[in-house]
Amino acid sequence: MSPEPHLPHLLVLLASTREARFGETVARWLMPIVESREDLSAELVDLRDWQLPYYDRPKPPAAGEYEEDVVPWARLIGRADGFVIVTPEYNYGYPAVLKSALDAVYAEWNRKPVAYVSYGGWGAGVRAVEQLRNVAVELQMVSTRAGVNFQFARRLFDEGGGLLDPDFYGGAATRMLDELVWWAVALKTARS
C-alpha cells in the first residue's frame, strides 16, 4: 500500500506469531476503526510474514548499512510516521519476535510515535506495554499515554470475533488514535 503523502502513515504491528494466537481477533477488530479515519493512512503488518534475525550484532548498523535480509524491513519502518503495536503479554513480557523486529533497525524508528493495544489475562497486557515503553525511549520514539488493554480478552469477544462492548473499547481506540495522529503530524513536521 502506498501512503497518502499528506496524511501520516501508520503501521499496525501484529506482534504474536504463535499458533492459534488471539492477536488476529484483536487486529481484525482494530483495523476497521483505523481504516475509517480520514486523518491517516494505515496498513497491517503481521510479524509472521517477516523472518527477521535475532539481534546478535555488536551495535546497531547505521541507516542504509543493513544486511540484505533486513533492508525490506528498514524500508517499511522508514516510510511509516507512527505505529500501533498489538501485543499479548507472555510471562510479564512481550513476544521475542517483537523484540527482534524492534532491534533489527534503529534510525527508522527514531522520532516517531507509538501506541499500544494489549491483551492478556489479569494484567491485560499492560506489563508487556510497560517494558515496550522503555524500549521505545531507547529507540527515540514517543509512546502515547492512551492505549487499549483487554483483560481476559477471549471473554470480551464473541465466537465470530465481535467485541461484546464495542462502545467502550471503540472509544478507547478513538482516543488512542487521536493522540497518535497528533504526535505523528507534529513529529513528521519536525522531521522535515
N, C-alpha and C positions, 0 to 999 in steps of 0.2 A: 504494500500500500504506500502510495506517495503522499507525504504530508502536505496539507494546505500551507503555503508559505506564510500567510498572515495569521494563522492560528497556532497556538502552542501544540506540539505533537507529543502525546503521552504514550508510553508503553505500559501495558498491564502485564506484569510478570507473574505467571503461574509457577510457583516455586516447588511444588511437590511433584515428584516423578514416580511415586510408589504405585504399585498395582492397586486398583480399587480406591484410589485417592478420592477424597471428598472435595478437594480443591476445584475440580471441574464443575461441580454443582455451584459452588460459590462464584466462580468466574462466569458461569452461564447466567447467574442472577445479576452480576455486576455489569457485564458488558452492555446490555441494552440501556442501562442508566447512563453509562459513559457515552455511548454512541448517540443518545438522544440529545445531547448537548450541542449547541451551536457555537460555543466558545472554545472548542478544542477539536482536534482530530486524534484518533487513537487506534491502536492495534493490540491484539492479544499475542503475547509471546509465551509459548509453552516451553519450559526448560527441558521437557522430554525431547524436543526437536533439536537440542543443542548438545553436542558431545564435547564439552569444554574440559580441558585437562585440569587435574587438581593442581593448585598453585604450588610449584616447587622451585621457583626461581629465586635468586638471592635478593633481587629487588624488582619493583615493577618496571617494565620496559617503558621507555618514552613513547609518547603518541607517535604512531607511524612506524614503530620498530617491533611490531608484534610478529610472532611466529605465524606461519601460514594458516594454521587451524584456528587462530584467534581473530584474524583480520575481519571476517564477516561479522563476528560479534561486536568488534570495535566499531565497525561502520554502523551497525544497528543502534548501539547505545549512543554513539556520537551524534546521530541525527535526531535523537529524542530531546525534548525540552523538559520532561518530567516523567515520573514513574509512579505506578501503584504496584506495590508488591502484595500478592495474595499468598499468604503463608500459613501453614499449620504450625503447631508447636509440638516438637518432638523432644521429650525429656528436658523440658525447660529451655529449649533452644529452637533454632530454625534448621531447615534441611541443609546437609553438607553440599548438595548440588547448588544451592543458592549462594553459599559462601564461595564456591568455585567460580560461579558466574560473576559475583561482585569483584573477586580478586583477579580475574582474567585480564581486566583493563583498569586503567586508573583515570587518566585525564578526561576520558569520555564521560565519566560520572560527575566531574567537578562542576560546582556552581549550578546545580540543578536540584529541584525539589523532589521529594519522595513522600508518598503517603502509604499507609498500611491497612490492609484488610486481613484480619487474622481469625483463625478458628481453632477450636480445641475443646478440651474438657472443662474442668473447673476454671482454669486460667484464661479461657477464651483466646489463647494465643498471645496474650499481652507480654508474657515473659520472653517469647521469641522477638516481639517487637522491641522490647527494651534493649535486647542485645543488638538488634539491627540499627537502632538509633545511634549506638556507639560506633558501629562500623560506618554508618553514613557520615558522621562527623569526620572520620579519618579520610573518607573519600571526598571531602569538601562539599557535601550535599546538605540540603536543608530539609529536615524532617518536619512535616506538618504536625500540628497538635491534633487536629481532627482525624479520626480514622473510624473503622468499623470493626467490631470484635464480636464474634459469635461464640457464646458459651454453650457447650453441648450442641454443637452445630447440627448434628444429624437429627436432633429433636426439633429443630426450628424450620425444617424444610419437609414438605410432603414427599410422597414416593415419586412424583413426577418432577421434583426439583423446584417446586414452587415454595416461596417463603410464606410461612404461616402468619407473620406480622409485617407485611410489606411496607406499611406506612412508617413504622418506627425505624426500620433499617434503611428504607429508602431515604428518609430524612437525614439519617446519619451519613449516607453515601453522598447526598447532595451537599451537605456542609463540608465534607471532606474534599469533594471535587471543587467546590467554590474556593476553598483555601488553596488547594493545589494549583488551580488555574491562576489565581492571583500571583503566587510565587513564580509560576512558570513564565508568566508575562514579564514580571519585574526582573527576573534573572536573565531571561532571553534578551531583554532590552539592555541590561547591564553588560552581558557578554558581548553584545555587538557594539 
